[in-house]
Structures are given as C-alpha cells and as structure tokens.
Amino acid sequence: MVMDTTWVAGTILGALELGPGDPADITAILENPRDREALIQRDPSLATRDLTEYLCRNIDVGRVEYWSKQVTADLAADAAHVVIAGTPEYPSILAKSWDAPPLLFIRGQIMTPRAVAIIGSRDTDDAVLSAAHFVAGELASDGHTIVSGLAAGVDTAAHQGALDAGGHTIAVMGTGIRHVYPTSNAGLAEQIAHRGAVISQFPPDAPRTGTTFLRRNQVIAGLCQASLVMAGQDRSGSRHEVEQALSYGRTAILWRPGLANQTWAADLNQRGLAHFVDDVDEVRRILKETS
C-alpha cells in the first residue's frame, strides 16, 4: 500500500504519542517491512511484534490526520522535507546507530560521507573558538562535511568555519525545525539550509526541553565517522556526545588545548578510547587511519 510521505510522518508522530519506550522502538518497526506495512495500514494482523500490534489497535486516526496536516503546512512554509527511517533517503550511517530516530525533518541537502562532528562549550575562550573555526574550515576544504549543533560558542564557530571555506555543514537542532535556538543563530541557520542542511528529529514547532539537546547529540554522533570535541566540562553535552559516538563504534578526538585540564577527557585518552590532538594535521591523520 503506497502512502503519502506526510501521512506516514503523521502516523509516526501519532505512534510516538502512544509508544511506551524510546523513539528508536518506532524506528525498529519502520525498518521491518512487515511491521512497517502493519503500522501504516494500522492492521494488527500483519504485525510481527507486540509493540506494532499495540500501536495498530490503539493509534487514533484523528491524531494521524492532525499530524499529517500539521506536517504538510509546516514543511510547505519552510521549504523542508521529511525523511523516514527504513527508506533509501534516510542517512545510512545514522541508521547504523542503535537509537536512530524514526524520522528527520530537513531543510537543505544532507551529505554524510566523510562527516565529522565538531562540538564544544557555549562558553569558552577565544582561542578555542578560533581553533574550531580554523579546523572546520580546513576539514571542509578537504571534503569533509562538518556536523554540529547550531549552539552558541564552538558550534557556531564550526558551522561558520565550514561555510567560510565554501564547504558543506549540517546543523542538528534540539528543537523543531521552525524554532531556531538560540534565536541569534537564525541567520546562520538560513545560510546552512542553503549551503548544507538543517535537520531535526522533532515535530516542526516543538520547543526545547531539558532532554531534547541530549537527543540531538545522539544524532550528531550518529551522522559522523568521528567526533572532535573542542571544549567541555564533566557534565556537558560535549561529553555526552562523544560517549554516544563511542557507543556507536565511532572515533573520538579531543582538542588538547581546550580539554587538557578535564579529568574525563584525560581518562578517555588514557584508556585508549579517544585521541588528544593539538593541530589539524593530527586530526587529518586520525581520520585517515580510521576511515
């Protein structure tokens, strides 16, 4: 049965309202052809797992219609599109992550081959910000896609460095695609949408919460072959992202000038889980060795 993509997106968003666990549970349904068909048709007789049957029996068609109309209107207004897990358009490297989201809202074009995350603190010194801009520009010039989180500080410097070098960058949002945070980066988001991609796993009008940025970090890590952390405290989003990257079997790189005094970073290095670097050529060497 062929369905309009926005109707499928509406079905997924309706299912997420009912799902008792992680959104990745819905991703697993979408990646199984039989369960995917069962969910879209809301036919429990086709289901191969308990969750699919539960959703088929309980999903409210009114909520599916609501979300489908909402998605259609929002995407038309923002020249965006939606990509569903289990389809060829879904980034293959992200699909390998054990907690990949079931859908992505996208403005622009995703290019994930040779993608590298460059992340760090919102509040850090000018030397680290300058280094983030420079390293991003150099790697983008080499043909790497620079992925970051559109936050103030290091993320902004990394995105801008890639753009200034004429390269490709992806901004992963911790809000819906229509709510840029911080608002001061609205102009940057527009540049990225025209020369890269802005993506979100959340409904287009969704606000930020205490957990959405952690879920954003999972997507940043999942899209990339490697993550370079420029700065970050012990209980920071940067540490969370690099630990996610390691859980996916990806490469973790630590900028020594910004992290030398952080115990958590030194521990990862001493355990052989992450590499300290002092310049972009060391980053290049590690990327080449682990590609």
Contacts in CASP RR format, 6 or more apart in sequence:
PFRMAT RR
TARGET T0000
AUTHOR 0000-0000-0000
METHOD contacts of the structure
MODEL  1
MVMDTTWVAGTILGALELGPGDPADITAILENPRDREALIQRDPSLATRD
LTEYLCRNIDVGRVEYWSKQVTADLAADAAHVVIAGTPEYPSILAKSWDA
PPLLFIRGQIMTPRAVAIIGSRDTDDAVLSAAHFVAGELASDGHTIVSGL
AAGVDTAAHQGALDAGGHTIAVMGTGIRHVYPTSNAGLAEQIAHRGAVIS
QFPPDAPRTGTTFLRRNQVIAGLCQASLVMAGQDRSGSRHEVEQALSYGR
TAILWRPGLANQTWAADLNQRGLAHFVDDVDEVRRILKETS
1 37 0 8 1.000
1 40 0 8 1.000
1 41 0 8 1.000
3 11 0 8 1.000
3 40 0 8 1.000
4 68 0 8 1.000
5 81 0 8 1.000
5 82 0 8 1.000
5 84 0 8 1.000
6 68 0 8 1.000
6 71 0 8 1.000
6 72 0 8 1.000
6 75 0 8 1.000
6 82 0 8 1.000
7 40 0 8 1.000
7 64 0 8 1.000
7 68 0 8 1.000
8 40 0 8 1.000
8 84 0 8 1.000
9 67 0 8 1.000
9 68 0 8 1.000
9 71 0 8 1.000
9 82 0 8 1.000
9 84 0 8 1.000
9 103 0 8 1.000
10 64 0 8 1.000
10 67 0 8 1.000
10 68 0 8 1.000
10 71 0 8 1.000
11 39 0 8 1.000
11 40 0 8 1.000
11 42 0 8 1.000
11 59 0 8 1.000
11 64 0 8 1.000
11 67 0 8 1.000
11 68 0 8 1.000
12 26 0 8 1.000
12 30 0 8 1.000
12 84 0 8 1.000
12 102 0 8 1.000
12 103 0 8 1.000
13 63 0 8 1.000
13 67 0 8 1.000
13 71 0 8 1.000
13 103 0 8 1.000
13 203 0 8 1.000
14 59 0 8 1.000
14 60 0 8 1.000
14 63 0 8 1.000
14 64 0 8 1.000
14 67 0 8 1.000
15 26 0 8 1.000
15 29 0 8 1.000
15 39 0 8 1.000
15 55 0 8 1.000
15 59 0 8 1.000
16 23 0 8 1.000
16 26 0 8 1.000
16 102 0 8 1.000
17 63 0 8 1.000
18 54 0 8 1.000
18 55 0 8 1.000
18 58 0 8 1.000
18 59 0 8 1.000
19 25 0 8 1.000
19 26 0 8 1.000
19 51 0 8 1.000
19 54 0 8 1.000
19 55 0 8 1.000
20 51 0 8 1.000
22 99 0 8 1.000
23 99 0 8 1.000
23 101 0 8 1.000
23 102 0 8 1.000
23 201 0 8 1.000
24 98 0 8 1.000
24 99 0 8 1.000
24 100 0 8 1.000
24 101 0 8 1.000
24 102 0 8 1.000
25 51 0 8 1.000
26 85 0 8 1.000
26 102 0 8 1.000
27 85 0 8 1.000
27 86 0 8 1.000
27 100 0 8 1.000
27 101 0 8 1.000
27 102 0 8 1.000
28 35 0 8 1.000
29 35 0 8 1.000
29 36 0 8 1.000
29 39 0 8 1.000
29 49 0 8 1.000
29 51 0 8 1.000
29 52 0 8 1.000
29 55 0 8 1.000
29 102 0 8 1.000
30 36 0 8 1.000
30 39 0 8 1.000
30 84 0 8 1.000
30 85 0 8 1.000
30 86 0 8 1.000
30 102 0 8 1.000
31 85 0 8 1.000
31 86 0 8 1.000
31 95 0 8 1.000
32 48 0 8 1.000
32 49 0 8 1.000
34 46 0 8 1.000
34 47 0 8 1.000
34 48 0 8 1.000
35 46 0 8 1.000
35 47 0 8 1.000
35 48 0 8 1.000
35 49 0 8 1.000
35 52 0 8 1.000
36 86 0 8 1.000
37 43 0 8 1.000
37 46 0 8 1.000
38 44 0 8 1.000
38 45 0 8 1.000
38 46 0 8 1.000
38 47 0 8 1.000
38 48 0 8 1.000
38 52 0 8 1.000
38 53 0 8 1.000
38 56 0 8 1.000
39 52 0 8 1.000
39 55 0 8 1.000
39 56 0 8 1.000
39 59 0 8 1.000
41 56 0 8 1.000
42 55 0 8 1.000
42 56 0 8 1.000
42 59 0 8 1.000
42 61 0 8 1.000
43 56 0 8 1.000
44 52 0 8 1.000
44 53 0 8 1.000
44 56 0 8 1.000
44 57 0 8 1.000
46 56 0 8 1.000
47 53 0 8 1.000
47 56 0 8 1.000
67 203 0 8 1.000
70 203 0 8 1.000
70 204 0 8 1.000
70 205 0 8 1.000
71 82 0 8 1.000
71 203 0 8 1.000
71 204 0 8 1.000
74 80 0 8 1.000
74 177 0 8 1.000
74 178 0 8 1.000
74 204 0 8 1.000
74 205 0 8 1.000
75 81 0 8 1.000
75 82 0 8 1.000
75 105 0 8 1.000
75 204 0 8 1.000
77 178 0 8 1.000
78 107 0 8 1.000
78 177 0 8 1.000
78 178 0 8 1.000
78 204 0 8 1.000
79 107 0 8 1.000
80 105 0 8 1.000
80 106 0 8 1.000
80 107 0 8 1.000
80 108 0 8 1.000
80 177 0 8 1.000
80 204 0 8 1.000
81 105 0 8 1.000
81 106 0 8 1.000
82 103 0 8 1.000
82 104 0 8 1.000
82 105 0 8 1.000
82 106 0 8 1.000
83 89 0 8 1.000
83 90 0 8 1.000
83 91 0 8 1.000
83 103 0 8 1.000
83 104 0 8 1.000
83 106 0 8 1.000
84 90 0 8 1.000
84 102 0 8 1.000
84 103 0 8 1.000
85 95 0 8 1.000
85 100 0 8 1.000
85 101 0 8 1.000
85 102 0 8 1.000
85 103 0 8 1.000
86 95 0 8 1.000
90 104 0 8 1.000
91 104 0 8 1.000
91 110 0 8 1.000
91 112 0 8 1.000
91 223 0 8 1.000
92 112 0 8 1.000
93 112 0 8 1.000
93 115 0 8 1.000
93 222 0 8 1.000
93 223 0 8 1.000
93 224 0 8 1.000
93 225 0 8 1.000
94 100 0 8 1.000
94 112 0 8 1.000
94 219 0 8 1.000
94 222 0 8 1.000
94 223 0 8 1.000
96 222 0 8 1.000
96 248 0 8 1.000
97 218 0 8 1.000
97 221 0 8 1.000
97 222 0 8 1.000
97 248 0 8 1.000
98 247 0 8 1.000
98 248 0 8 1.000
99 218 0 8 1.000
100 219 0 8 1.000
100 222 0 8 1.000
101 201 0 8 1.000
101 215 0 8 1.000
101 218 0 8 1.000
101 219 0 8 1.000
103 201 0 8 1.000
104 199 0 8 1.000
104 200 0 8 1.000
104 201 0 8 1.000
104 219 0 8 1.000
105 176 0 8 1.000
105 177 0 8 1.000
105 199 0 8 1.000
105 200 0 8 1.000
105 201 0 8 1.000
105 202 0 8 1.000
105 203 0 8 1.000
105 204 0 8 1.000
106 177 0 8 1.000
106 197 0 8 1.000
106 198 0 8 1.000
106 199 0 8 1.000
107 177 0 8 1.000
107 193 0 8 1.000
107 197 0 8 1.000
107 198 0 8 1.000
107 199 0 8 1.000
108 193 0 8 1.000
108 194 0 8 1.000
108 196 0 8 1.000
108 197 0 8 1.000
108 198 0 8 1.000
109 196 0 8 1.000
109 197 0 8 1.000
110 170 0 8 1.000
110 196 0 8 1.000
110 197 0 8 1.000
110 199 0 8 1.000
110 223 0 8 1.000
111 145 0 8 1.000
111 168 0 8 1.000
111 170 0 8 1.000
111 196 0 8 1.000
111 197 0 8 1.000
112 145 0 8 1.000
112 170 0 8 1.000
112 223 0 8 1.000
112 224 0 8 1.000
113 145 0 8 1.000
114 143 0 8 1.000
114 144 0 8 1.000
114 145 0 8 1.000
114 225 0 8 1.000
114 287 0 8 1.000
114 291 0 8 1.000
115 144 0 8 1.000
115 145 0 8 1.000
115 146 0 8 1.000
115 147 0 8 1.000
115 170 0 8 1.000
115 223 0 8 1.000
115 224 0 8 1.000
115 225 0 8 1.000
116 139 0 8 1.000
116 144 0 8 1.000
116 145 0 8 1.000
116 146 0 8 1.000
116 147 0 8 1.000
116 224 0 8 1.000
116 225 0 8 1.000
116 226 0 8 1.000
116 227 0 8 1.000
116 228 0 8 1.000
116 287 0 8 1.000
117 146 0 8 1.000
117 147 0 8 1.000
117 148 0 8 1.000
117 220 0 8 1.000
117 221 0 8 1.000
117 223 0 8 1.000
117 224 0 8 1.000
117 226 0 8 1.000
117 227 0 8 1.000
117 228 0 8 1.000
117 241 0 8 1.000
117 245 0 8 1.000
118 132 0 8 1.000
118 135 0 8 1.000
118 136 0 8 1.000
118 139 0 8 1.000
118 146 0 8 1.000
118 147 0 8 1.000
118 148 0 8 1.000
118 154 0 8 1.000
118 155 0 8 1.000
118 158 0 8 1.000
118 228 0 8 1.000
118 230 0 8 1.000
119 148 0 8 1.000
119 149 0 8 1.000
119 154 0 8 1.000
119 155 0 8 1.000
119 158 0 8 1.000
119 217 0 8 1.000
119 220 0 8 1.000
119 227 0 8 1.000
119 228 0 8 1.000
119 229 0 8 1.000
119 230 0 8 1.000
119 237 0 8 1.000
119 238 0 8 1.000
119 241 0 8 1.000
119 242 0 8 1.000
120 132 0 8 1.000
120 153 0 8 1.000
120 154 0 8 1.000
120 155 0 8 1.000
120 229 0 8 1.000
120 230 0 8 1.000
120 231 0 8 1.000
120 232 0 8 1.000
120 236 0 8 1.000
120 237 0 8 1.000
120 238 0 8 1.000
121 128 0 8 1.000
121 153 0 8 1.000
121 154 0 8 1.000
121 230 0 8 1.000
121 231 0 8 1.000
121 232 0 8 1.000
121 233 0 8 1.000
121 236 0 8 1.000
121 238 0 8 1.000
122 151 0 8 1.000
122 152 0 8 1.000
122 153 0 8 1.000
122 154 0 8 1.000
122 155 0 8 1.000
123 153 0 8 1.000
124 153 0 8 1.000
124 154 0 8 1.000
124 230 0 8 1.000
124 231 0 8 1.000
124 232 0 8 1.000
124 258 0 8 1.000
127 257 0 8 1.000
128 154 0 8 1.000
128 230 0 8 1.000
128 231 0 8 1.000
128 255 0 8 1.000
128 257 0 8 1.000
128 258 0 8 1.000
129 153 0 8 1.000
129 154 0 8 1.000
129 157 0 8 1.000
130 157 0 8 1.000
131 230 0 8 1.000
131 255 0 8 1.000
131 257 0 8 1.000
132 153 0 8 1.000
132 154 0 8 1.000
132 157 0 8 1.000
132 158 0 8 1.000
132 161 0 8 1.000
132 230 0 8 1.000
133 157 0 8 1.000
133 158 0 8 1.000
133 160 0 8 1.000
133 161 0 8 1.000
133 164 0 8 1.000
134 161 0 8 1.000
134 280 0 8 1.000
135 158 0 8 1.000
135 228 0 8 1.000
135 230 0 8 1.000
135 255 0 8 1.000
135 280 0 8 1.000
135 283 0 8 1.000
136 146 0 8 1.000
136 157 0 8 1.000
136 158 0 8 1.000
136 159 0 8 1.000
136 160 0 8 1.000
136 161 0 8 1.000
136 162 0 8 1.000
136 165 0 8 1.000
136 169 0 8 1.000
137 146 0 8 1.000
137 161 0 8 1.000
137 162 0 8 1.000
137 164 0 8 1.000
137 165 0 8 1.000
137 167 0 8 1.000
138 165 0 8 1.000
138 280 0 8 1.000
139 146 0 8 1.000
139 162 0 8 1.000
139 280 0 8 1.000
139 283 0 8 1.000
139 284 0 8 1.000
139 287 0 8 1.000
140 146 0 8 1.000
140 161 0 8 1.000
140 162 0 8 1.000
140 165 0 8 1.000
140 166 0 8 1.000
140 167 0 8 1.000
140 168 0 8 1.000
140 169 0 8 1.000
141 165 0 8 1.000
141 166 0 8 1.000
141 167 0 8 1.000
142 284 0 8 1.000
143 167 0 8 1.000
143 168 0 8 1.000
144 287 0 8 1.000
145 162 0 8 1.000
145 168 0 8 1.000
145 169 0 8 1.000
145 170 0 8 1.000
146 158 0 8 1.000
146 159 0 8 1.000
146 161 0 8 1.000
146 162 0 8 1.000
146 167 0 8 1.000
146 168 0 8 1.000
146 169 0 8 1.000
146 170 0 8 1.000
147 169 0 8 1.000
147 170 0 8 1.000
147 172 0 8 1.000
147 220 0 8 1.000
147 223 0 8 1.000
147 224 0 8 1.000
148 154 0 8 1.000
148 155 0 8 1.000
148 158 0 8 1.000
148 159 0 8 1.000
148 169 0 8 1.000
148 170 0 8 1.000
148 171 0 8 1.000
148 172 0 8 1.000
148 220 0 8 1.000
149 155 0 8 1.000
149 159 0 8 1.000
149 171 0 8 1.000
149 172 0 8 1.000
149 173 0 8 1.000
149 174 0 8 1.000
149 216 0 8 1.000
149 220 0 8 1.000
150 156 0 8 1.000
150 159 0 8 1.000
150 171 0 8 1.000
150 172 0 8 1.000
150 173 0 8 1.000
150 180 0 8 1.000
150 181 0 8 1.000
150 185 0 8 1.000
150 188 0 8 1.000
150 189 0 8 1.000
150 192 0 8 1.000
150 198 0 8 1.000
151 182 0 8 1.000
151 185 0 8 1.000
152 182 0 8 1.000
152 184 0 8 1.000
152 185 0 8 1.000
154 230 0 8 1.000
154 231 0 8 1.000
155 171 0 8 1.000
156 185 0 8 1.000
156 188 0 8 1.000
158 169 0 8 1.000
158 230 0 8 1.000
159 169 0 8 1.000
159 171 0 8 1.000
159 188 0 8 1.000
159 192 0 8 1.000
160 188 0 8 1.000
162 168 0 8 1.000
162 169 0 8 1.000
163 169 0 8 1.000
163 191 0 8 1.000
163 192 0 8 1.000
163 195 0 8 1.000
166 195 0 8 1.000
167 195 0 8 1.000
168 195 0 8 1.000
168 196 0 8 1.000
169 192 0 8 1.000
169 195 0 8 1.000
169 196 0 8 1.000
170 192 0 8 1.000
170 196 0 8 1.000
170 197 0 8 1.000
170 198 0 8 1.000
170 199 0 8 1.000
170 223 0 8 1.000
171 188 0 8 1.000
171 189 0 8 1.000
171 192 0 8 1.000
171 197 0 8 1.000
171 198 0 8 1.000
171 199 0 8 1.000
172 199 0 8 1.000
172 200 0 8 1.000
172 216 0 8 1.000
172 219 0 8 1.000
172 220 0 8 1.000
172 223 0 8 1.000
173 179 0 8 1.000
173 180 0 8 1.000
173 181 0 8 1.000
173 198 0 8 1.000
173 199 0 8 1.000
173 200 0 8 1.000
173 202 0 8 1.000
173 216 0 8 1.000
174 181 0 8 1.000
174 200 0 8 1.000
174 202 0 8 1.000
174 208 0 8 1.000
174 212 0 8 1.000
174 213 0 8 1.000
174 215 0 8 1.000
174 216 0 8 1.000
175 181 0 8 1.000
175 200 0 8 1.000
175 202 0 8 1.000
175 206 0 8 1.000
175 207 0 8 1.000
175 208 0 8 1.000
175 212 0 8 1.000
176 200 0 8 1.000
176 202 0 8 1.000
176 203 0 8 1.000
176 204 0 8 1.000
176 205 0 8 1.000
176 206 0 8 1.000
176 207 0 8 1.000
177 198 0 8 1.000
177 199 0 8 1.000
177 200 0 8 1.000
177 202 0 8 1.000
177 204 0 8 1.000
178 204 0 8 1.000
178 205 0 8 1.000
179 205 0 8 1.000
179 206 0 8 1.000
179 207 0 8 1.000
179 208 0 8 1.000
180 186 0 8 1.000
180 187 0 8 1.000
180 189 0 8 1.000
181 208 0 8 1.000
189 198 0 8 1.000
192 198 0 8 1.000
199 219 0 8 1.000
200 206 0 8 1.000
201 215 0 8 1.000
201 216 0 8 1.000
201 219 0 8 1.000
202 212 0 8 1.000
206 212 0 8 1.000
213 237 0 8 1.000
214 237 0 8 1.000
214 240 0 8 1.000
217 237 0 8 1.000
217 240 0 8 1.000
217 241 0 8 1.000
217 244 0 8 1.000
218 241 0 8 1.000
218 244 0 8 1.000
220 227 0 8 1.000
220 241 0 8 1.000
221 227 0 8 1.000
221 241 0 8 1.000
221 242 0 8 1.000
221 244 0 8 1.000
221 245 0 8 1.000
221 248 0 8 1.000
221 250 0 8 1.000
222 244 0 8 1.000
222 245 0 8 1.000
222 248 0 8 1.000
222 250 0 8 1.000
224 245 0 8 1.000
224 250 0 8 1.000
225 250 0 8 1.000
225 251 0 8 1.000
225 287 0 8 1.000
225 290 0 8 1.000
225 291 0 8 1.000
226 245 0 8 1.000
226 250 0 8 1.000
226 251 0 8 1.000
226 252 0 8 1.000
226 253 0 8 1.000
226 286 0 8 1.000
226 287 0 8 1.000
226 290 0 8 1.000
227 241 0 8 1.000
227 242 0 8 1.000
227 245 0 8 1.000
227 250 0 8 1.000
227 251 0 8 1.000
227 252 0 8 1.000
227 253 0 8 1.000
228 253 0 8 1.000
228 254 0 8 1.000
228 255 0 8 1.000
228 277 0 8 1.000
228 283 0 8 1.000
229 238 0 8 1.000
229 239 0 8 1.000
229 241 0 8 1.000
229 242 0 8 1.000
229 252 0 8 1.000
229 253 0 8 1.000
229 254 0 8 1.000
229 255 0 8 1.000
229 259 0 8 1.000
229 265 0 8 1.000
230 238 0 8 1.000
230 255 0 8 1.000
230 258 0 8 1.000
230 259 0 8 1.000
231 238 0 8 1.000
231 255 0 8 1.000
231 258 0 8 1.000
231 259 0 8 1.000
232 238 0 8 1.000
232 239 0 8 1.000
232 258 0 8 1.000
232 259 0 8 1.000
232 262 0 8 1.000
232 265 0 8 1.000
233 239 0 8 1.000
233 262 0 8 1.000
234 262 0 8 1.000
234 263 0 8 1.000
234 264 0 8 1.000
239 264 0 8 1.000
242 252 0 8 1.000
242 254 0 8 1.000
242 268 0 8 1.000
242 274 0 8 1.000
245 251 0 8 1.000
245 252 0 8 1.000
246 252 0 8 1.000
246 268 0 8 1.000
246 273 0 8 1.000
246 274 0 8 1.000
251 275 0 8 1.000
251 286 0 8 1.000
251 287 0 8 1.000
251 290 0 8 1.000
252 268 0 8 1.000
252 273 0 8 1.000
252 274 0 8 1.000
252 275 0 8 1.000
253 274 0 8 1.000
253 275 0 8 1.000
253 277 0 8 1.000
253 283 0 8 1.000
253 286 0 8 1.000
254 265 0 8 1.000
254 268 0 8 1.000
254 269 0 8 1.000
254 274 0 8 1.000
254 275 0 8 1.000
254 276 0 8 1.000
254 277 0 8 1.000
255 277 0 8 1.000
255 278 0 8 1.000
256 276 0 8 1.000
256 277 0 8 1.000
256 278 0 8 1.000
257 278 0 8 1.000
259 265 0 8 1.000
259 276 0 8 1.000
260 266 0 8 1.000
260 276 0 8 1.000
265 274 0 8 1.000
265 276 0 8 1.000
268 274 0 8 1.000
269 275 0 8 1.000
269 276 0 8 1.000
275 282 0 8 1.000
275 286 0 8 1.000
277 283 0 8 1.000
277 286 0 8 1.000
END
